[in-house]
Amino acid sequence: MATKRDIELASLLFRSGILNQEEIQTVLAQQGKLLTQGKVVSLVDLLVEKGLIPADAAPTFTDEPLERLQPLPDYELREFVGDGASARVYRGMHKPTGRDVAVKVLHPEQELMVKALKRFLREAQLLCKLTHGNIVKGYEVRKVNGFRYVAMEWVDGGTVLEEIDRRGRLDGPNALHITRQIASALQYLHENGIIHRDIKPGNVLIDTKWNAKLIDLGLCLLVGQAREEAEGTTVGTVGYISPEQAKGSEVDERSDIYSLGVTLYHMVVGEVPFSGDDDFEVMSKQIMQSLKSDKLKSLNISPHVHYAIQKMMAKEKEIRYQRPIDIVKDLDAYLKSTGYEAIPYARPAKESERAETRTPSGRNVPAPKPMGKKPEAPISKRRRRFR
């Protein structure tokens, strides 16, 4: 049986005009026949054997991402950043302007998955439409040479989650500074009728000057449009979702505010407030268990950080900050009163390679995947991220 990569390769070779349908069917049939004889032969080896691709090109087909076969005309792909279930990400250069970009290329098979393709296009189009200093900017979304991609702003940094992993936890002032920036981004989204629904440290990029940018609008809800998921479906990442999300109930901007509160807690404590053996246990705690102050007190978290977390994470929506702009105003006043100034820092020369998904508790084991979309495969290689 052909592997997933064999199928991807066959599809790419056909769409690129390198092989016709008859040639592909013949080689795949031969591969299947050999398998019945107990012989496992890769599609690449058979293509070389039949003279359909040159032998010196074989490593390109096996070791490099398939997009290398058909470079995007306007972009020079310089660095492979990561590979997920739906797309590959590269650092590249936009040739006409010379600017650094992040290029996210949809996996070919995702073209056949209606919901996945719709989600990719919606997120890409939103990123290109939205303009805010704390939301990663999209430049263009196109389909060229059979590849669908979105080109975006390149952020030379990493996620907040990666920084938590590196440091253990973040100090209060820097955590509040990040929170204030993401609250500003959320205010802009909400004013444009968008609920993010997946606020978490892994979806926030920071550079070495503590500038934060929100990423991943794949689960966003456009107010006034029909929901894609059935009523009662939980959407989000369980360690960060609001009680109403955990119930599958209607959400609004205050749900994002709750998730931002969990994100702030994670930043200053080093783990999320609610964890469990499975998603159901975590969601149950999000709904019913009150936030305990023990960890915050034991770590000498400042009263204002404590207050902000408690207010954002109130179980009842009516008790939370009602709008993200209220958070911005509150934190601006507090940070100004303390004389806060973001001090640039140096990132390690080589960051540890690690999967994007992690447990809600921050433990170094596989995490529950975001609910409501196809789980992302672990990122196989990462240096700096855009997303």
N, C-alpha and C positions, 0 to 999 in steps of 0.2 A: 504494500500500500504506500502511495506517495505521502511524504511528510507534508506538513503545513508549509514549510519553506519551499518544498518542491512545487507545490501548487502555486504559491506566490510567484516563484520564478517563472513557471510556465505561463502564468497570466501576464507577467511583465513582458516576456519575450514575444508573446502574441500581440499585445497592444503596441509594443514598440516596433512591430513589423520585422523583427529579426527572424521569427519562425512563423509558418502558417499553421492553421488548425490541424491539417493532416499530419504534419511533422510532429507536432506536440502529441497528438493522440497515439501515433506510432511509438514514440519513445516511452510514453507513460504505460502503454500496453506491454512493451518489452520489459519495462521495470517490474510490472506486476507479475509477468510470467517468470522472471528470474526469482522473484520472491517466493513463488510457489515451489521453486526448486531449492529453497533454502539459501539463496544467494541475495544478499542485501547490497544493492548497488545504487549509489546516489544518482539523481537526475543529471547532475553536472558531469559525472564520469561518463554517462551514456551519451550525452551531447558531444563530449570531446571525442569519444570513440567513433561516433558517426560523422564526425567532421562538421557538426552544426555550429560549434563554437571553437575558436582556437585554443589549443592547450595552454598557452601562456596567459589566457584570459580566465582560466578556471579559478584562480584565487580571488579574482574580483567578484565572482558569483558566490563564492562560499564564505569569504571572510569579511567582505565589505557590505554595508547596507545596500539594498537593491537600488536605491535612488542613485547610486554612483553610476549605474548604467546609463541613465538619462539625466544628466545635470540640468537643473533649471536654468534657462538661458540668462536671466537677469541676476543670477546669484552664484557666488563662488562659495561652496560649502567647505568650510575650513576645519571644523571640529565636530565630531559626533558627541552629543551631550547625553542623550538618553533614549531608551527604547521602551515604550509602554505598550499596552494591549491595543490601543487605537492608533498610535502615531509614533513616528521617530522625530527627534528634535536635534537640530544642528545649530552650531554657531556659524554664521556665514557673513558674507559681505555683499551688499547691494552694489553691483558693478556700476550702474549709472551715477550713483551718488558717493560711493566709497564708504558708506556708513556700515557699522556693525549691526547685524540683525540676528534674531533668533528665527529659525525656519522650522515650522512644525508641519511634517508631511504625513498625511493620512495613509495608513496601511491600505494597499490595494483592495484586500478583501472587505474592508469596511465600507467600500462603495456599495456593496450589495446588501448591507444592513441598514434598513431605512432609518431606524431610530438613531443609530450611531452616526450616520451621515448627516441627518438633520441636526443633531446636537453639535457636531463639529462645525457645520456651516453657521448655525445660530451663534455659537460662541465667537467664531472668527469674525462674523459680520458685526457683532456687538463691539468687539475690541477695536475694529476699524472705525466704528461710528463714535464711540465714547472718547471724550477728551478730558482727562483729569490727571493731575500730577502724581496721584497715588494709585493709579490703575495702569497696568502695563498697556502700552499703546500698540494697536494693530495697524499695519501699513497697507496690506492688501491681501485678498484671498482670491486665488486663481486655480485653474486646472490647466496644466501645461504638460504636453508629452505624456498624457495619461496619469499624471500625478496631481493630486489636489493638495494645496498647501496654504498656510497662512504665514506671512512674514510679520514679525513683531519687533518691538523695541528690545534691544539686548541690555540686560541688567548684569553688570559685572559684580556678582555677589552670590548669595545662596539664600535658602529659605530660613525663616525664623526657626523652624524645627531643627534644621541642621546646626544653627547657632546654639540652640538649647542643648543639643547633643554634645556639642564641642565644649561648652562652658559648664554644663550641669543645670544652670538656670541664669536668667538675666537679672540685672539689678533693677530696682523699682523705677527710677527715673527714665532709663532707656526703654523699659517695657511700656511705661505710660506714653512716651514719645511715639513709639510704634503704634500703640492703641489709638492715640489721637489721630494719627495719619490715616489709619484704616477706617476710623469713624468718619473722617472727612470723605473718604472714598464711598462709604456706604450711604452717606447723606446724598451724594451726587447720584448714585445708583437709584436710590429710592425716589429722588425727584424725577428720575427718568422712568419710573414705573418698573424697576427691577429689584427683585429680592434675590440675594446671592445664594443662600441656603447651604453653603459649605464653607463657612468661615472657620479657619483653623491655622495653626502655625505653618503647616506645609503648603498653604496657599498664599503665603505672604513672603515676598522677596525683600531682602534688605541688602544695601551696599555697605561699604566700609565707613560711610558717614552717617549710618543709621537712617538713611532714606528708605521708606517702605513703599512697596507697590503690591497691590492686590492682583491675584491671578486666578485663572480657572473659573470661567463662567459656565462651565458645562452643566451644572445643576440649577442654574438660575431660573427663576419663575418670572415671567412677564405678566405684570398685573393686568387683568382684563382679558387675558388669553386663556384658552382652555388648558387645563393641566394635562400633561401627557400620561401621568401615572394614574392609576385607579384611586378612588377615594379610600382613605385608610392606609395608603402606602407610605412607608417611612422613607424620606429622602434626606440624605446628608451623611455625615460620618458620626457614628453613634457616640463617640467620646465627647462630641462638641455640640450635638443637636439640642434644640430647646425642648421643653416638655411637650409643647404642642406638635412639634415635628415627630417626636417619639410616639405620640398618639395617632399620627397620621391626620391631624386636624388642620384646619385652615391656618396659614402662616401670614405674617406681615412683617414690616420692618423691625418690629420688636423681637422677632425670632433671630434675626441676624445680630441684634444687640446682645441677646443671651449668649450666642456662640462667641461673640467678641469677648464677653466676660470670661468664658471658659478659656479662651486663648490667652487672655491676660493672666489668669490663674496659672496656666501651664508655664508661661514665661517666667513668672516670679517664684514658682514652687518647684518646677522641674518635672511635674507630672500633672495629669488631668485630675479633677476632683473626684470623678466617679469611674471606677473600673470594675471588672467582673470577669467571670469565666467565659461568658458568651455575650453576644449582642443584646439578647433579651434581658439579661441581668443589668447591663449598663443602662439600657433604655428605661427599665423599671426604676432605677435610681434617679435618672434624670427627671422622671415624673413625680416620684414620691419622696425621695430622700433630701432632707435639708442640707445645705452646704455647711460643713463643719469648719470651724475657725482654728482648729488645733494647729494645722500645718502653718497657716499664715502667722499665727502668734509665735510658734516655735522658731520660725525663721526671721523674726523681728521685721516682718513686712510693715511698712509705714501705714498709719491709720487711714490715710487718703487712698492708698492703693487698695487696702482692705475694703473701704467704703465703696469704691468704684466697682470692685468685683461683686460685692454683695448686691449692689443696686442693679447692675447689669444682669445678674444671675437670679433675680427674684423669680420664683415659680409662677407667680401671677403676673401676666403681662402689664397690668395696670400699674404695678409698683415699680417696674423697671424705668430707666430713662425712656422717654416716649419717642424721642428722635435722636439719631446719631449726632446731630448738631449740638444737642444738649451735652453730650459727652465731650465734644470738641471744646465748647465754651468752658466747661468745668475743668478739663485737664489743661487747657491753655492758661487759665487763671492760676492753677496750682503750680504748674511748671515755671511760670513767670515769677511767682512768689518765692520759689526756691533758687532762682537764678540759674536754672538748668541750661546747659549748653552741650549739644551733642559733640562728643570728642571722637574723632576718627580713630579707627583701630586697624591693625594689620591682620589680615587673614593668614592662616598657615600656608606655606608654600604648596603643601599637598594635603588635601582634605581626605579623610577616610571615605572610601567608596561604600555607599550604603543604599539600601532600597528606599524608595520613597514612602512606602507604606509602613506604618508602625502601630503598635498598640495604643489605645487611648491612654493607658497608664504610663506610656513612655518606656515600657520595658523593651528590651532588644529581642523581640520575637515577632512573628508575623502579626500584622494588625487586622482588625475587621476592615473590610473594604468599604468605600463610600457606597451607600445604598441608593438605588434608583438609577444607576448607570453601570455599565459593564466594568468589573473590577480591573484596575490597571495592573499590569504585570510589573514586577520589580524593575526599577531602572537598572540596566546592566552596566552602565558606565556614567559617571557624573563628575564634572569638575565645577562648572558654574552653571547657574540655571536662569532661565528667563521666565518661563513657560508661557 
